[in-house]
Amino acid sequence: MRKINAMMDRQLELEDQRITLLEEKGRLIEELKKQKSYIEQLENEIKILKVSKGITGEGPLNPEAKKKINELIDEIDHCIAALGY
């Protein structure tokens, strides 16, 4: 009987531990999502800074800046064409 009680107590402890670990896993997954989002945001800011440096003359006109300028010119051309000019 004592052995059965010990096994039941151990089962309860393990179940509590499992629940705690699942909660921690969920918290860590959310934290990871936030960090990935923050990294994406920083990468976008870096990209914007690189392009803006090339456009403003603070640095050489890099390929990213040239590409962005060409995309903007194409977009302007499409808008002008849509207006019928």
C-alpha positions in Angstrom: 0.0 0.0 0.0 2.8 2.4 0.9 4.4 1.7 -2.6 1.1 2.6 -4.3 0.8 5.8 -2.4 4.4 6.7 -3.2 3.7 6.1 -6.9 0.5 8.1 -6.8 2.4 11.0 -5.1 5.1 10.8 -7.8 2.5 10.8 -10.5 0.9 14.0 -9.1 4.4 15.6 -8.9 5.1 14.7 -12.4 1.8 16.0 -13.6 2.4 19.3 -11.8 5.8 19.5 -13.4 4.4 18.8 -16.8 1.8 21.6 -16.5 4.5 24.0 -15.3 6.7 23.1 -18.3 3.9 23.5 -20.7 3.2 27.0 -19.3 6.8 27.9 -19.6 6.9 26.5 -23.1 4.0 28.8 -24.1 5.6 31.8 -22.5 8.9 31.1 -24.3 7.1 30.7 -27.6 5.4 34.1 -27.2 8.7 35.6 -26.2 10.4 34.1 -29.3 7.6 35.5 -31.5 8.1 39.0 -30.1 11.9 38.8 -30.6 11.5 37.6 -34.2 9.1 40.5 -34.8 11.6 42.9 -33.3 14.4 41.5 -35.4 12.3 42.0 -38.6 11.6 45.5 -37.5 15.3 46.2 -37.0 16.2 44.6 -40.3 13.7 46.8 -42.1 15.1 49.9 -40.4 18.6 48.9 -41.5 17.4 48.5 -45.0 15.7 51.9 -44.9 18.8 53.6 -43.5 21.0 52.0 -46.2 18.7 53.3 -48.9 18.4 56.7 -47.4 22.1 57.1 -47.0 22.6 56.3 -50.7 19.9 58.8 -51.7 20.9 61.6 -49.4 24.5 61.5 -50.5 25.9 60.5 -47.2 27.3 57.4 -48.8 27.8 56.0 -52.3 24.6 55.3 -54.2 24.3 51.6 -53.4 22.5 49.0 -55.5 19.6 49.0 -53.0 19.2 52.7 -53.3 19.3 52.5 -57.1 16.7 49.7 -57.1 14.4 51.7 -54.8 14.7 54.8 -56.9 13.9 52.8 -60.0 10.9 51.2 -58.3 9.6 54.6 -57.3 10.1 56.0 -60.8 8.2 53.0 -62.3 5.4 53.6 -59.8 5.2 57.3 -60.7 5.2 56.4 -64.4 2.3 54.0 -63.9 0.4 56.7 -62.0 1.0 59.2 -64.7 -0.2 56.7 -67.3 -3.3 56.0 -65.3 -4.1 59.7 -65.3 -3.8 59.8 -69.1 -0.9 62.2 -69.5 
